[in-house]
């Protein structure tokens, strides 16, 4: 900005490229955190099993499905709850691995 560039041009050409790895890392960590947080979903999702058509309606979520099927009376539901738990665990694991690789590339790029 000291050389006459506009504020938007400075942000888009200097700040965002310098902070891009940190922004991507923060978004991926937030997604992993949201996927792992089950208690707020149990209280706010209202137990809907179907996809909703709007923001103001209850929606389906994996942690609620796991809880509902785990306390259900059927053996098939228990197997589906274990499978959904494995999917949720795998999702969080994959996101954390991606974040670790992004962080490792960012640290090595800064050192060289």
Backbone torsions as a table, in degrees:
resi	resn	phi	psi	omega
1	UNK	NA	-26.7	179.8
2	UNK	-68.5	-20.3	-179.9
3	UNK	-96.6	7.3	175.2
4	UNK	102.3	3.3	178.2
5	UNK	-76.0	150.5	178.5
6	UNK	-72.7	165.8	-178.9
7	UNK	-63.2	-43.3	179.8
8	UNK	-63.6	-42.1	179.7
9	UNK	-64.8	-38.4	178.6
10	UNK	-65.7	-43.9	-179.7
11	UNK	-65.2	-44.2	-175.7
12	UNK	-74.2	-28.0	-176.1
13	UNK	-104.5	-16.3	-178.4
14	UNK	-118.4	-54.5	-172.0
15	UNK	-71.8	-49.9	-177.5
16	UNK	-63.6	-44.0	176.6
17	UNK	-62.4	-35.4	179.8
18	UNK	-71.8	-31.5	-176.2
19	UNK	-103.6	7.7	-173.8
20	UNK	-62.6	-42.5	179.4
21	UNK	-65.0	-39.3	178.9
22	UNK	-68.2	-37.3	178.7
23	UNK	-67.1	-44.0	178.4
24	UNK	-63.5	-42.7	178.5
25	UNK	-62.0	-43.0	179.7
26	UNK	-64.4	-40.1	179.2
27	UNK	-66.3	-43.8	179.5
28	UNK	-66.1	-40.2	176.4
29	UNK	-65.8	-36.2	176.9
30	UNK	-65.8	-40.0	176.9
31	UNK	-63.7	-41.9	177.7
32	UNK	-64.7	-38.9	179.0
33	UNK	-66.7	-42.2	179.0
34	UNK	-65.1	-40.6	179.5
35	UNK	-66.0	-30.6	-178.3
36	UNK	-85.6	-19.3	-179.1
37	UNK	-80.7	112.1	-177.0
38	UNK	-105.0	-33.0	-175.2
39	UNK	-60.7	-46.0	178.0
40	UNK	-61.6	-34.0	179.2
41	UNK	-69.6	-35.2	179.3
42	UNK	-63.7	-30.7	-178.4
43	UNK	-92.6	-22.5	-173.9
44	UNK	-111.1	-14.0	-176.6
45	UNK	-83.7	-13.6	176.3
46	UNK	62.6	17.6	171.2
47	UNK	67.7	25.2	177.1
48	UNK	-74.8	137.5	-179.5
49	UNK	-99.9	1.4	-175.5
50	UNK	-122.8	158.8	179.1
51	UNK	-71.8	134.8	-178.2
52	UNK	-91.0	161.2	-178.4
53	UNK	-98.0	-6.2	-179.1
54	UNK	-148.5	172.6	-178.2
55	UNK	-72.7	-28.2	-175.4
56	UNK	-86.7	2.1	-177.8
57	UNK	-106.6	155.1	176.5
58	UNK	-66.4	149.5	-177.1
59	UNK	-129.8	162.3	178.6
60	UNK	-77.3	145.8	175.7
61	UNK	-144.6	149.5	-176.0
62	UNK	-65.2	-44.3	178.6
63	UNK	-62.4	-36.3	177.9
64	UNK	-67.4	-39.9	177.4
65	UNK	-63.9	-40.3	177.7
66	UNK	-61.4	-46.5	-179.4
67	UNK	-63.7	-46.2	-178.4
68	UNK	-61.9	-44.4	-178.0
69	UNK	-74.8	-30.1	-179.6
70	UNK	-69.4	-34.1	179.7
71	UNK	-93.1	1.4	-180.0
72	UNK	-72.8	163.7	-174.9
73	UNK	-85.3	-7.0	-172.2
74	UNK	-101.4	143.3	177.7
75	UNK	-67.2	-34.4	177.7
76	UNK	-62.5	-40.2	177.1
77	UNK	-64.1	-37.3	179.1
78	UNK	-64.1	-42.3	177.5
79	UNK	-63.6	-39.7	177.9
80	UNK	-67.2	-34.4	177.0
81	UNK	-66.3	-41.5	176.6
82	UNK	-64.0	-40.7	178.9
83	UNK	-65.5	-41.7	178.3
84	UNK	-66.1	-37.2	175.4
85	UNK	-62.5	-39.8	177.3
86	UNK	-65.2	-40.5	177.1
87	UNK	-62.5	-44.2	179.6
88	UNK	-64.5	-43.1	177.6
89	UNK	-63.1	-43.4	177.6
90	UNK	-62.8	-38.8	178.2
91	UNK	-62.1	-46.7	179.6
92	UNK	-65.3	-39.9	179.0
93	UNK	-63.5	-45.8	180.0
94	UNK	-63.3	-42.8	179.3
95	UNK	-64.0	-40.6	178.5
96	UNK	-66.5	-36.8	177.0
97	UNK	-65.5	-41.8	177.4
98	UNK	-61.2	-42.8	179.3
99	UNK	-63.8	-41.2	179.0
100	UNK	-62.4	-40.7	179.2
101	UNK	-68.9	-37.3	176.8
102	UNK	-64.6	-42.6	178.5
103	UNK	-65.4	-40.9	-179.7
104	UNK	-65.0	-39.8	176.7
105	UNK	-67.1	-36.8	179.0
106	UNK	-67.2	-38.9	179.7
107	UNK	-69.8	-42.7	-179.7
108	UNK	-69.2	-31.6	178.1
109	UNK	-70.1	-33.6	-179.9
110	UNK	-74.5	-30.6	-178.4
111	UNK	-74.1	-32.4	-175.3
112	UNK	-88.7	NA	NA
